[in-house]
Amino acid sequence: MSNAWQIASINFCEDDGSLPAVEYSQLKTESVGKIYHYLRDNGQCVSKSPTVWDINEQVDVPLLSLPDACGWLSEGRIASLYCCFGGISMNGTVIPDLGIFAFPCSLEIDFRMGTHWNPKNVEAFFQLLAYFRSIAPEAKIASAEQEGLVDETSFMAALRHYLNEG
């Protein structure tokens, strides 16, 4: 196990009510789809009835009814999508619920800070983030602008270990 918890625990420990987010920017549209599908296929939606706004039809559409939400995203039929996923694990360790906010060329992954984070699931989270980088090598990873990390420097220092390993 790495020392990610010791380096970056400030980003996970105290639930201050915010949803800090990691942004993957400069993505190809197919990379957005790969990350979204991984989360959808390996977790369960824990958002209550998520919808997207269908720009063409001018109606809300249930997100989970769309077989290819990212196709709609890349075509401009929807501007963005948001859903929380639970039950995602890496190497047998379950990661606390994650939110995904997807746009045509970027994606944000947010999480609730608090006592449900520990050294094992923080490590699993960093492994997941590194895996996403492996399927989207063009990605630039940083703290999200709007609801960023508590301490981007420590978070990125811990993540760097996993990116270099992969």
Secondary structure, DSSP 8 states (H G I E B T S, - for coil): --SHHHHHGGGTSS--S---EEEEES--HHHHHHHHHHHHHHSEE-SSS-EEEETTTTEEEEGGG-TTHHHHHHHTSSS-EEEEEE--EETTEE---EEEEE-SS-EEEEE--STT--HHHHHHHHHHHHHHHHH-TT-EEEE-SSS--S-HHHHHHHHHHHHHH-
